[in-house]
Amino acid sequence: MSTPDPGDIEPPRDPRAAFAELSKIMLGEQPLSATLERVAQLAKQTIPGAADVSVTLLQDGEVASAAFTGPLAAQLDRQYEAGFGPCMDAATSGTTITIDDTAHSRRYPDFARAAARKGVRHTMSIGLPVQRQTIGALNLYGTDDVPFDEATQELATAFASYAAVAVANAGVYASTATLAANLQRALESRAVIDQAKGILMARHPGMSADAAFDLLSKQSQLSNRKLRDIAAELVDEVQRGGQD
């Protein structure tokens, strides 16, 4: 599977501009989903070495991927299926968790091995703190040889502080039902992806679940379409065929 080329990462934008934009996100100005997507995009544009970024939300003890900048982040956020990982731990504890070398990580060996297979060399997950509580995490994935340094971690921590306020503002405006619906959609997306993986595994005897996911991800990248849309199309195709 292809992975992001470090040479393709754009030079980071001025952090002050990103902080100013986050500070201007007012209560009710835009939907929660749009805010989350913009936070992820700004983080990728602002934090040096971030090849891909995801934002996770924490609600009633449950953590779900809410926004990501590309298929790489979407794949690695599958760690939720195992019930643990740096993203989840950062979201629940409010701390910053780094993996400097995914090829040699004792703390998260399963996640690190999965990341290394995707070409991710190092990661950083930062809790999003608001008024003595954590509402989620910002997850950064790096593909070059140099891990995130102390200056980058300080910048990412500052970014997370501004982002947390922006997300909280959007979350306050969104009703509890809307937030629950967002989480439900995330779960439904994961379900349809699992269905699509099962279809591919049935079509190709011997194909593993990871290989099936990689195939879906590759199709997503080649067609520049969302992974869940690719999966849903495959599932619909099979369902229509069964009705004929």
C-alpha positions in Angstrom: 0.0 0.0 0.0 1.2 3.5 -0.8 2.0 5.9 2.1 2.3 9.7 2.1 5.7 10.9 0.8 7.3 13.3 3.3 8.3 15.4 0.3 4.6 16.0 -0.4 4.0 17.6 3.0 3.4 21.3 2.5 5.5 23.8 4.5 3.7 24.6 7.8 1.6 27.8 8.0 2.1 30.5 10.6 0.7 29.1 13.9 -0.6 32.5 14.8 -2.9 32.5 11.8 -4.2 29.1 12.8 -4.8 30.1 16.4 -6.6 33.3 15.3 -8.9 31.2 13.1 -9.7 28.8 15.9 -10.3 31.7 18.2 -12.9 33.1 15.8 -15.0 30.0 15.8 -18.1 31.2 17.6 -20.9 29.4 19.3 -23.3 28.1 16.7 -21.4 29.6 13.8 -21.0 26.2 12.1 -22.0 22.6 12.7 -19.8 20.4 15.0 -18.8 18.2 12.1 -17.5 21.2 10.1 -15.5 22.5 13.1 -13.9 19.1 13.7 -12.9 18.8 10.0 -11.4 22.3 10.0 -9.5 21.6 13.2 -7.9 18.5 11.6 -7.0 20.4 8.4 -5.5 23.3 10.3 -3.5 20.9 12.5 -2.0 19.2 9.4 -1.2 22.6 7.9 0.3 24.1 11.0 2.2 21.3 12.8 5.5 20.4 11.2 5.9 16.8 10.2 2.1 15.9 10.4 1.5 13.8 7.4 -2.1 13.0 8.5 -4.3 14.1 11.4 -7.4 12.8 13.1 -9.7 14.3 15.9 -11.4 12.0 18.3 -14.3 12.8 20.6 -15.0 11.6 24.1 -18.7 11.3 25.1 -19.9 9.4 28.2 -16.7 7.4 28.3 -17.0 6.3 24.6 -14.3 7.4 22.1 -15.0 7.7 18.4 -13.1 9.1 15.4 -14.8 12.3 14.4 -12.7 13.7 11.7 -9.5 12.9 9.8 -7.5 14.4 6.9 -7.0 11.2 4.9 -7.2 7.4 4.7 -4.0 6.9 6.7 -5.5 8.5 9.8 -8.7 6.6 9.2 -6.9 3.3 9.1 -4.9 3.9 12.3 -7.9 5.0 14.2 -9.1 1.4 13.9 -7.3 1.0 17.2 -10.7 1.6 18.8 -11.7 -1.9 17.8 -9.0 -3.2 20.3 -10.4 -0.9 23.1 -7.0 0.8 23.8 -4.2 2.8 22.1 -2.5 6.1 22.4 -5.4 8.1 20.9 -7.9 6.6 23.4 -5.5 7.0 26.3 -4.8 10.7 25.4 -8.5 11.3 25.1 -9.4 9.7 28.4 -6.5 11.0 30.4 -5.9 14.4 28.9 -2.2 13.8 28.5 0.2 13.9 25.6 1.4 10.5 24.4 4.2 10.1 21.8 5.6 7.1 20.0 9.0 8.2 18.7 9.7 5.0 16.8 6.8 2.7 15.8 9.3 -0.1 14.9 10.3 -0.3 18.6 7.5 0.6 20.9 6.9 -1.5 24.1 4.0 0.5 25.4 1.7 0.0 22.4 3.3 -2.8 20.4 0.2 -3.9 18.4 -0.7 -0.4 17.4 2.9 0.5 16.7 3.4 -2.5 14.4 0.2 -1.6 12.5 1.4 2.0 12.2 4.8 0.9 10.9 3.2 -1.3 8.3 1.4 1.7 7.0 4.6 3.8 6.8 4.0 5.8 9.9 7.3 6.2 11.8 6.1 8.2 14.8 2.9 9.5 16.4 1.6 12.1 18.9 -1.8 12.2 20.6 -2.7 15.2 22.6 -5.7 15.5 24.9 -8.2 18.3 24.2 -8.7 19.9 27.7 -11.6 22.2 28.6 -12.4 23.3 32.2 -10.8 20.4 34.0 -12.2 17.8 31.6 -11.0 16.3 28.4 -13.4 16.2 25.4 -11.2 14.2 23.0 -7.8 14.1 21.4 -5.8 15.4 18.5 -3.8 12.7 16.8 -0.7 13.4 14.6 0.9 10.8 12.3 4.4 11.3 10.9 6.0 9.4 8.1 9.6 10.9 7.9 12.6 9.6 9.8 12.7 12.4 12.5 10.2 12.1 15.4 8.3 15.0 16.7 10.7 17.1 18.8 10.0 19.1 22.0 9.3 22.3 20.0 6.7 20.5 17.9 5.1 19.0 21.0 4.9 22.5 22.6 3.3 23.8 19.4 0.9 20.9 19.2 -0.1 21.4 22.8 -0.8 25.0 22.3 -2.8 24.2 19.1 -4.8 21.6 21.1 -5.7 24.2 23.7 -7.2 26.5 21.1 -8.8 23.6 19.2 -10.5 22.3 22.4 -12.2 25.6 23.0 -13.4 25.7 19.3 -14.7 22.1 19.6 -16.3 22.8 22.9 -18.1 25.8 21.5 -19.5 23.8 18.6 -20.4 21.0 21.0 -22.3 23.2 23.3 -24.3 24.5 20.4 -25.0 21.0 19.2 -27.7 19.3 21.1 -27.0 16.1 22.9 -29.0 14.3 20.3 -26.9 15.8 17.5 -23.7 14.8 19.2 -25.0 11.3 19.8 -26.0 11.1 16.1 -22.5 12.1 15.1 -21.1 9.2 17.2 -23.7 6.9 15.8 -22.8 7.8 12.2 -19.2 7.0 13.1 -20.2 3.6 14.4 -22.4 3.0 11.3 -19.5 3.9 9.0 -17.3 1.4 10.8 -20.0 -1.3 10.5 -20.4 -0.8 6.7 -16.6 -0.9 6.3 -16.5 -4.2 8.2 -19.3 -5.6 5.9 -17.2 -4.6 2.8 -14.2 -6.3 4.3 -16.2 -9.4 4.7 -17.4 -9.3 1.1 -13.8 -8.9 -0.2 -12.6 -11.8 2.1 -15.4 -14.0 0.7 -14.5 -13.1 -2.9 -10.7 -13.7 -2.3 -10.1 -16.8 -0.2 -7.1 -16.4 2.0 -7.4 -12.6 2.1 -7.0 -11.3 5.6 -9.1 -8.6 7.2 -6.1 -6.2 7.1 -5.5 -6.9 3.4 -9.2 -6.3 2.7 -9.1 -3.0 4.5 -5.9 -2.0 2.6 -7.7 -2.7 -0.7 -10.6 -0.5 0.3 -8.2 2.2 1.4 -6.3 2.0 -1.9 -9.5 2.4 -3.8 -10.4 5.4 -1.7 -7.1 7.1 -2.5 -7.2 6.3 -6.2 -10.7 7.6 -6.6 -10.3 10.5 -4.1 -13.5 9.4 -2.4 -14.3 8.7 1.3 -13.5 5.2 2.5 -17.0 4.7 3.9 -18.5 5.7 0.5 -16.4 3.1 -1.2 -17.5 0.4 1.3 -21.1 1.4 1.1 -21.0 1.1 -2.7 -19.6 -2.4 -2.5 -22.2 -3.5 0.1 -25.1 -2.0 -2.0 -23.8 -3.7 -5.1 -23.9 -7.1 -3.4 -27.3 -6.4 -1.9 -28.7 -5.5 -5.3 -27.2 -8.6 -6.8 -28.9 -10.7 -4.2 -32.3 -9.2 -5.0 -32.0 -9.8 -8.8 
